[in-house]
């Protein structure tokens, strides 16, 4: 039997993010996934080198690559819609679980044990302790990418993202993550700079 798994995964590039917002630069889920994978790897490196943690950066990147895979079926549901009330969020989580089940069903049977944890459907129904720990970093990277999108839009003069930027910054602070704080202090500021500013004086 042929598998349509990758045919669907490649369609993440057609799923637009921030659909309720006026964007100066459009972003799709495939681009976002790449950014989250980069950020997850960086947060692991910061944790390991600066804070003496033992994160598996390679595994974190793998988890990040699939963290929004179900959106190929659900689309990117805007945060104000998804979190409008607990009932709405619960309904979305149920739809997300069904989407994960459908996507996993497209993976050849011989490979499903490898892909089940990546799609949130681990064998036996329980994620490993390591994956749980890394998924918290992936979630931080996901939120961090949203913040950096806001920084980029605001630096381009798009006030549409002003409130979202404040809300996302507050959510990042609530994580109490030293890795995130280190990134925000040492790496995030350059995301608001122009190419000339990044290049420095000639």
C-alpha positions as CSV (number, residue, x, y, z in Angstrom):
1,X,0.0,0.0,0.0
2,X,1.3,3.4,-0.9
3,X,1.8,6.0,1.9
4,X,0.6,9.6,1.5
5,X,2.4,10.7,4.7
6,X,5.0,12.9,3.1
7,X,2.6,14.2,0.4
8,X,0.7,15.7,3.3
9,X,3.7,16.8,5.3
10,X,4.9,18.8,2.3
11,X,1.6,20.6,2.1
12,X,2.4,22.4,5.4
13,X,3.8,25.1,3.1
14,X,0.3,25.9,2.0
15,X,-1.0,26.5,5.6
16,X,-0.8,30.2,6.4
17,X,-0.1,31.5,9.9
18,X,-1.5,34.7,11.6
19,X,-4.5,34.5,9.3
20,X,-6.5,37.1,11.2
21,X,-3.6,39.6,11.3
22,X,-2.4,42.1,8.6
23,X,1.1,40.9,7.9
24,X,3.9,42.7,6.2
25,X,5.5,39.3,5.5
26,X,3.4,36.2,5.2
27,X,4.5,33.0,7.0
28,X,3.5,29.4,6.5
29,X,3.6,26.5,8.8
30,X,6.6,24.9,7.1
31,X,8.6,28.1,7.6
32,X,7.5,28.3,11.2
33,X,8.5,24.6,11.8
34,X,12.0,25.3,10.5
35,X,12.3,28.3,12.8
36,X,11.0,26.3,15.8
37,X,13.5,23.5,15.1
38,X,16.4,26.1,15.0
39,X,15.2,27.7,18.2
40,X,14.8,24.4,20.0
41,X,18.3,23.4,19.1
42,X,19.6,26.7,20.4
43,X,17.7,26.5,23.6
44,X,19.1,23.0,24.2
45,X,22.7,24.3,23.5
46,X,22.2,27.2,25.9
47,X,20.9,24.9,28.6
48,X,23.7,22.4,28.1
49,X,26.6,24.9,27.8
50,X,25.4,27.8,30.0
51,X,23.3,26.0,32.6
52,X,24.9,22.5,32.8
53,X,21.8,20.7,31.6
54,X,21.8,17.5,29.6
55,X,19.3,18.1,26.8
56,X,19.3,15.9,23.7
57,X,19.4,18.7,21.1
58,X,19.0,16.2,18.2
59,X,15.9,14.7,19.7
60,X,14.5,18.2,20.4
61,X,14.9,19.2,16.8
62,X,13.1,16.0,15.7
63,X,10.2,16.7,18.0
64,X,10.1,20.3,16.7
65,X,9.9,19.2,13.1
66,X,6.6,17.5,13.8
67,X,5.1,19.8,16.5
68,X,2.5,21.3,14.1
69,X,2.2,18.4,11.7
70,X,-1.6,18.0,12.4
71,X,-2.2,21.5,11.1
72,X,-2.1,20.0,7.6
73,X,-5.6,18.9,8.4
74,X,-6.8,21.4,11.0
75,X,-5.1,24.6,9.6
76,X,-3.5,27.1,11.9
77,X,-6.3,28.1,14.4
78,X,-5.6,31.6,15.6
79,X,-4.9,31.9,19.3
80,X,-7.8,34.2,20.1
81,X,-10.2,31.6,18.5
82,X,-8.5,28.6,20.1
83,X,-8.4,30.0,23.6
84,X,-11.7,31.9,23.5
85,X,-13.1,29.6,26.2
86,X,-12.2,26.2,27.8
87,X,-14.9,24.4,25.7
88,X,-13.5,25.8,22.5
89,X,-10.0,24.7,23.5
90,X,-11.1,21.2,24.5
91,X,-12.9,20.8,21.2
92,X,-9.8,21.8,19.3
93,X,-7.7,19.4,21.3
94,X,-10.1,16.6,20.3
95,X,-9.9,17.6,16.7
96,X,-6.1,17.7,16.9
97,X,-6.0,14.2,18.4
98,X,-8.1,12.9,15.5
99,X,-5.8,14.6,13.0
100,X,-2.8,13.0,14.6
101,X,-4.5,9.6,14.4
102,X,-5.2,10.1,10.8
103,X,-1.7,11.3,10.0
104,X,-0.1,8.4,11.9
105,X,-2.4,6.0,10.0
106,X,-0.6,7.1,6.8
107,X,2.8,6.0,8.1
108,X,3.7,2.5,6.9
109,X,3.0,0.0,9.7
110,X,6.7,-0.9,10.0
111,X,7.6,2.7,10.9
112,X,4.7,3.7,13.1
113,X,6.5,3.1,16.4
114,X,9.1,5.7,15.4
115,X,6.6,8.3,14.3
116,X,3.9,7.8,17.0
117,X,5.7,9.8,19.7
118,X,6.5,12.6,17.2
119,X,2.8,12.9,16.4
120,X,1.7,12.9,20.1
121,X,0.5,9.3,19.9
122,X,3.2,7.3,21.8
123,X,3.0,3.5,22.0
124,X,1.2,2.6,25.2
125,X,-0.1,6.2,25.4
126,X,2.7,7.6,27.6
127,X,5.6,9.8,26.4
128,X,9.0,9.1,27.8
129,X,10.2,11.4,30.6
130,X,13.0,12.7,28.2
131,X,10.4,13.6,25.5
132,X,8.2,15.3,28.0
133,X,11.2,17.5,29.1
134,X,12.2,18.3,25.5
135,X,8.6,19.1,24.5
136,X,8.6,21.8,27.1
137,X,11.6,23.3,25.4
138,X,9.9,22.9,22.0
139,X,6.8,24.7,23.3
140,X,9.1,27.5,24.5
141,X,10.7,27.6,21.1
142,X,7.2,27.8,19.5
143,X,6.3,30.7,21.7
144,X,9.7,32.3,21.1
145,X,9.2,32.1,17.3
146,X,5.8,33.9,17.7
147,X,7.5,36.6,19.7
148,X,10.2,37.0,17.0
149,X,7.5,37.3,14.3
150,X,6.0,40.1,16.4
151,X,9.4,41.8,16.7
152,X,9.9,41.5,12.9
153,X,6.5,43.0,12.1
154,X,6.8,45.8,14.6
155,X,10.3,46.7,13.4
156,X,8.7,47.1,9.9
157,X,6.2,49.6,11.3
158,X,3.3,47.2,11.5
159,X,1.4,48.1,14.7
160,X,-1.1,45.3,14.1
161,X,1.3,43.1,16.2
162,X,1.8,45.4,19.1
163,X,-0.7,43.8,21.5
164,X,0.3,40.3,20.4
165,X,3.9,41.2,21.1
166,X,3.1,42.3,24.6
167,X,1.0,39.1,25.3
168,X,3.7,36.8,23.9
169,X,6.4,38.5,25.9
170,X,4.4,38.1,29.1
171,X,3.8,34.4,28.2
172,X,7.5,33.9,27.7
173,X,8.3,35.4,31.1
174,X,5.8,33.0,32.8
175,X,7.9,30.1,31.5
176,X,10.6,31.0,34.0
177,X,13.1,29.5,31.6
178,X,16.7,30.6,32.0
179,X,17.4,29.3,28.4
180,X,14.7,31.6,27.0
181,X,15.9,34.6,29.1
182,X,19.4,34.1,27.9
183,X,18.2,34.0,24.3
184,X,16.1,37.1,24.7
185,X,19.1,39.0,26.3
186,X,21.8,37.9,23.9
187,X,20.3,36.9,20.6
188,X,16.7,38.3,20.1
189,X,17.6,42.0,19.9
190,X,19.2,41.6,16.5
191,X,15.9,40.3,15.0
192,X,14.6,43.9,15.2
193,X,17.6,45.3,13.3
194,X,17.9,46.2,9.6
195,X,20.5,44.6,7.4
196,X,22.6,47.8,7.5
197,X,22.5,47.7,11.3
198,X,23.5,44.0,11.3
199,X,26.3,44.6,8.9
200,X,27.8,47.5,10.9
201,X,30.0,50.2,9.4
202,X,31.6,49.6,6.1
